[in-house]
Amino acid sequence: MPAKRDFISISDFSFDEIQEIFKKTEELKKNKFQTVFKNKAVGLIFQKPSLRTRVSFQVGVWQLGGQCMSLSPAEVNIGVRETIKDAALTLSRYLDLIVARVFKHKEVEELAQYSLVPVINGLSDLFHPCQALADIFTVKEKRGALKGQTLAYIGDGNNVCNSLLQITSMLGMNMRVGAPKGYGPNKDILMLAQVQAAKMGASAVVTHDPKEAAYDVDVLYTDVWASMGQEKEAARRAKIFKKYQINKDLVGVAKKSALVMHCLPAHRGQEITEDVMDSPNSVVFDEAENRLHVQKAIMMKLLEGR
């Protein structure tokens, strides 16, 4: 049996493995129902509410012929009701794979450290790797070649932004982050992305001017201004991020064919206007759909030979 592998951040996969996952995703999107997970059980540990992550993983496991169960904090309150180590070792006796959606990144890292079965990061405060893979697969699906494409991320330099920096730099895409001062991406992640991008003939830059970030880009991307756990900051952030909205004016400085993306849930009228979200350029619901198929490919990769 091959050594256990986890998917905690984009860097857990190589360039070639990401291409392999994209190819498998295309196949799984055409032929949704498989039997490769027959007699396999997947557990979802969710500390946060979820629509897309929960449903896409549950449906994905079902489409692959396996069984999936969702575990709320009432059942598995890791690090509170019992230690993460004990929960990981126990669940490893029952499950073939674990997906965890947590507040603190160190918790999913510790879960992976002690788990005897693969662990997937379904979202943490530092990364959202499944989302980023689905996003860039969507760009590939719509545009073909990825190398040389430029993606502008407008708004809070959060977990999604961090994961997008990782994957764009790895695949030779340019990325610009337009964020208010003090709200940019993780500095260490940005620095590593800049080094990796340079190796691929691309760039990763941060600016405080949203129009500068959006100028002549191929993709415009945004996310909520206040993520889960930041609700008390929402009113203050709304004032700070007011000019970092994807609207007609901002879309106007991008390429006419620019894709508009949002990882959802969206606050229409805040980080993105209603007309832009529902415009022909929007691929918001395509990327949501692609979460399902990308995640199936990720799970299959991690369970290869197991």
ABEGO torsion letter per residue (X at the ends): XBBBBBBABAAABBAAAAAAAAAAAAAAAABABBAAABGBBBBBBBABBBAAAAAAAAAAAAAAGBBBBBBBAAABBBGAABBAAAAAAAAAAABABBBBBBABAAAAAAAAAABABBBBBAEBAABBAAAAAAAAAAAAAAAEBABGBBBBBBEBBBAAAAAAAAAAAAAGBBBBBBBBBGABBBAAAAAAAAAAAAAAGBBBBBBABAAAAABGBABBBBBBABBBGAAAAAAAAAAAAAAABBBAAAAAABBAABBBBBAOBBBBGBABBAAAAABAABAAAAAAAAAAAAAAAAAAAAABGX
